[in-house]
Amino acid sequence: MAKDFYATLGVNKGASEKEIRSAYRRLARKLHPDVNPNDKASEAQFKEINAAYDVLSDDQKRKKYDKYGDNWEHADEIERMQRSRGARSSYASSGFGGGGPNVQFDGDVDLESLFGGIFGGVGGGRRGRAAPQRPPDMEQPIEVTLDEALTGTTRTLITEGDRGESRRLEVKVPPGVDTGSRVRIAGEGRPGFDGRRSDLYLVITVRPHPRYDRKGDDLYTDVEVPLTTPVLGGEVEVQALDKKVALRLPAGTQNGQTFRLTGLGMPKLSQADKRGDLFARVKVRLPQRTGERERELFEELKNLGH
């Protein structure tokens, strides 16, 4: 079923940037996993509104989405294929060998290689047969979530077949990719006249996560704890990206103090069995309301010089 990003955010197609941002924030506050723990339906909706906002809040992505719908991520490739087909049509209609004045070629075609291969070289064979030129490599931007970068994922692309037709290609994005990573898919790029294909490079962007900051292979997150725990010491639960772990805070832990949790960061690219670390920053949660007894205790602490 086609996705309607406008309907997902509850706005019309002509909505302004401000209206889209306001709608997203309203829904994000309602559906955030921290507000709805263990609610799979809310979690799925939260992912959907993030995907919709990621596209509609970006002018270029929104234009592509408005034109191509679910295939917006393939817009550049679709348009390139359309231009390529137009070039081939012009070439065919010119009557090759008939001297048509408006012969056009796709920008990837090397004219000397093409004519050299047909006539055995320029100037009646003064040169040997020119070797067919390999078409240039192709780049495809890919966006993934931080969770997908942790485990690896797949994407289905629309590429050009050997005869100019569209074809579907499933590619694998390995664990550990980061924004700027380039993943090489050998022999899946542009087709050449001799049947060989160039390489395809996936250019990765990892979307920001609401809970974690990423620095290389390490992750950073805030852990809220009640006032008594860092003062007296105690155990707190930390949500890593893929599981929950216990962290023991020593008595006298300071607000903002950071603890390293080894091996709970991101996988190292091409070494998925090795991971970075997770750094948990303590954020002391102060009581918003205090009863009479609590106030008496805090007064006692104050008088003790604390």
C-alpha positions in Angstrom: 0.0 0.0 0.0 1.3 3.4 -0.9 2.3 5.7 2.0 0.7 9.1 2.3 3.2 11.1 4.4 0.7 14.1 4.5 -2.0 11.9 5.9 0.5 10.4 8.4 1.1 13.8 9.9 -2.5 14.9 9.5 -1.8 17.9 7.2 -2.9 18.7 3.6 -0.6 18.6 0.6 -0.3 22.4 0.6 0.7 22.7 4.3 3.5 25.2 5.1 6.8 24.2 6.7 5.5 25.6 10.1 2.3 23.6 9.9 4.2 20.4 9.2 6.7 21.0 12.0 3.8 21.8 14.5 1.9 18.6 13.5 5.0 16.5 13.9 5.9 17.9 17.3 2.3 17.3 18.5 2.3 13.7 17.4 5.9 13.0 18.6 4.9 14.1 22.1 1.9 11.8 22.0 3.6 8.7 20.5 7.2 8.9 21.9 8.3 5.5 23.3 9.2 7.1 26.6 5.6 8.1 27.0 4.2 4.8 25.8 6.6 2.1 27.1 6.1 -1.4 25.6 3.4 -0.2 23.3 4.2 -1.6 19.9 1.4 0.2 18.1 2.6 3.6 19.3 6.2 2.7 18.5 5.3 1.8 14.9 3.3 5.1 14.6 6.3 7.0 16.0 8.6 5.5 13.3 6.0 6.4 10.7 5.7 10.1 11.7 9.5 10.4 11.8 9.8 8.9 8.3 7.1 11.3 7.1 8.6 14.4 8.8 12.1 13.5 7.5 10.8 13.8 3.9 8.3 16.6 4.2 10.6 18.9 6.2 13.2 18.8 3.5 12.3 21.0 0.4 14.2 18.8 -2.1 12.9 15.5 -0.7 9.4 16.9 -0.6 9.5 17.9 -4.2 10.6 14.4 -5.2 7.9 12.8 -3.0 5.2 15.0 -4.5 6.3 13.9 -8.0 7.2 10.2 -7.5 5.4 9.2 -4.3 6.8 6.0 -2.7 9.6 6.0 -5.3 10.9 9.4 -4.3 14.2 8.0 -3.2 14.8 6.8 -6.7 13.9 10.1 -8.4 17.4 10.9 -9.6 17.9 7.4 -11.1 14.5 7.4 -12.7 15.1 10.8 -14.3 18.6 9.6 -15.5 17.0 6.5 -17.0 14.4 8.7 -18.8 17.1 10.9 -20.2 19.1 7.9 -21.3 16.1 6.3 -23.1 15.5 9.7 -24.8 19.1 9.7 -26.0 18.8 6.1 -27.4 15.5 7.0 -29.1 17.1 10.0 -30.9 20.1 7.8 -31.9 17.8 5.1 -33.4 15.6 7.6 -35.2 18.5 9.3 -36.9 19.2 6.1 -39.0 22.7 5.2 -38.0 24.9 5.3 -41.1 22.4 7.6 -42.9 24.1 10.8 -41.9 21.3 12.1 -39.7 22.3 15.5 -38.4 20.7 15.3 -34.9 22.3 12.1 -33.6 22.3 12.2 -29.7 24.1 9.9 -27.3 23.8 9.2 -23.6 26.6 11.1 -21.8 28.1 7.8 -20.6 28.9 6.7 -24.2 32.5 7.1 -25.4 32.1 8.0 -29.1 35.6 6.9 -30.2 35.2 3.5 -28.5 31.8 3.1 -30.2 32.9 4.1 -33.7 36.3 2.5 -33.3 34.6 -0.8 -32.4 32.4 -0.7 -35.6 34.9 0.6 -38.2 38.2 -0.8 -36.8 39.6 2.5 -35.9 39.6 6.1 -37.1 40.9 6.9 -40.6 40.6 3.5 -42.3 42.3 1.3 -39.7 45.3 3.5 -38.7 44.6 2.4 -35.1 43.7 -0.9 -33.7 40.2 -1.7 -32.4 39.4 0.6 -29.4 38.5 -1.3 -26.2 35.0 -0.6 -25.0 35.0 1.9 -22.1 33.6 0.9 -18.8 30.7 3.2 -17.8 31.3 5.4 -14.8 30.4 4.1 -11.3 27.0 5.1 -9.9 26.1 6.5 -6.5 22.8 6.0 -4.7 22.0 7.9 -1.5 20.5 5.7 1.3 19.0 6.7 4.6 18.9 4.3 7.5 18.0 4.6 11.2 20.5 4.1 14.0 18.8 0.8 14.8 19.3 -0.4 11.2 22.9 0.8 11.3 23.3 -1.4 14.4 22.1 -4.7 12.8 22.4 -4.0 9.1 19.5 -3.8 6.7 18.4 -4.2 3.1 17.0 -1.7 0.6 15.3 -2.3 -2.8 16.4 0.0 -5.6 15.1 0.6 -9.0 18.0 0.5 -11.5 18.4 0.3 -15.3 18.5 -3.1 -17.0 20.8 -4.1 -19.9 18.2 -3.1 -22.4 17.1 0.1 -20.7 14.2 -1.4 -18.8 13.7 -0.9 -15.1 14.8 -3.6 -12.7 14.6 -4.1 -9.0 17.8 -4.7 -7.1 18.0 -5.7 -3.4 21.1 -4.4 -1.7 22.5 -5.1 1.8 23.6 -2.3 4.1 26.1 -3.8 6.5 26.2 -3.2 10.3 28.2 -0.3 11.5 27.6 2.2 8.7 27.7 5.9 9.6 26.8 9.1 7.8 29.3 9.4 4.9 30.0 5.7 4.6 30.2 4.3 1.0 29.3 0.7 0.5 30.5 -0.8 -2.8 28.1 -3.2 -4.7 30.3 -4.6 -7.4 29.0 -4.9 -11.0 25.5 -3.4 -10.2 26.0 0.1 -11.6 25.4 1.4 -15.1 25.3 -1.0 -18.0 27.9 -0.6 -20.8 27.5 -1.3 -24.5 29.7 -4.5 -24.1 27.4 -5.8 -21.4 29.7 -5.0 -18.5 28.3 -2.9 -15.6 30.1 -0.4 -13.5 30.0 -0.5 -9.6 27.2 0.9 -7.5 28.1 2.8 -4.3 25.6 3.3 -1.6 26.2 6.7 0.1 24.9 6.4 3.6 23.1 8.9 5.9 22.2 7.8 9.4 19.2 9.6 10.8 19.5 11.3 14.2 18.2 9.4 17.2 16.1 11.1 19.9 17.9 9.2 22.7 21.5 8.7 21.6 24.3 10.9 20.3 26.9 9.1 18.1 30.6 9.8 17.9 32.3 7.3 15.7 31.5 3.8 17.1 30.5 5.2 20.5 27.1 6.2 21.7 26.1 8.8 24.4 22.9 8.8 26.3 21.4 10.5 29.4 20.1 8.5 32.4 17.7 10.2 34.7 18.0 9.1 38.4 16.2 10.2 41.5 18.2 12.4 43.9 18.7 9.7 46.5 20.4 7.3 44.2 23.6 9.3 43.4 23.7 10.5 47.0 23.5 7.1 48.7 24.6 5.0 45.7 22.5 2.3 44.1 21.7 0.5 40.9 19.9 2.1 37.9 18.7 0.7 34.6 20.3 1.9 31.4 18.6 1.4 28.0 21.3 0.5 25.5 20.3 0.5 21.8 19.6 -3.3 21.8 19.0 -4.2 25.4 18.7 -3.0 29.0 21.6 -3.2 31.5 22.2 -2.4 35.1 24.6 0.3 36.2 25.9 0.6 39.8 26.3 4.2 40.9 28.7 4.8 43.8 27.6 7.0 46.6 28.4 10.7 45.9 27.9 10.4 42.1 27.8 13.9 40.7 25.2 15.3 38.3 26.6 15.0 34.7 29.1 12.3 35.6 29.6 9.8 32.8 30.1 6.1 33.0 31.4 3.8 30.3 29.5 0.6 29.4 32.0 -1.4 27.3 30.9 -3.0 24.1 27.4 -1.5 23.9 28.0 1.0 21.2 27.9 0.6 17.4 29.5 -2.3 15.5 32.8 -1.4 13.7 32.3 -1.4 10.0 33.6 -4.6 8.4 34.2 -5.9 12.0 30.6 -6.5 13.2 31.8 -8.7 16.1 33.6 -5.7 17.6 31.6 -2.7 19.1 32.3 0.7 20.5 31.1 1.8 23.9 28.0 3.4 25.4 28.6 6.4 27.7 25.8 7.0 30.2 25.6 10.6 31.6 23.8 10.9 34.9 21.0 13.5 35.1 19.7 13.9 38.6 15.9 14.2 38.8 14.9 16.7 41.5 11.5 16.2 43.2 8.9 18.7 41.9 6.9 18.6 45.1 8.0 18.0 48.6 5.8 17.2 51.7 6.4 18.5 55.1 8.6 15.6 56.2 10.7 15.9 53.1 11.2 19.6 53.7 12.3 18.9 57.3 14.9 16.4 56.1 16.2 18.9 53.5 16.4 21.6 56.2 18.4 19.2 58.3 20.8 18.6 55.5 21.1 22.3 54.9 22.0 22.9 58.5 24.6 20.2 58.3 26.3 22.2 55.5 25.2 20.1 52.6 
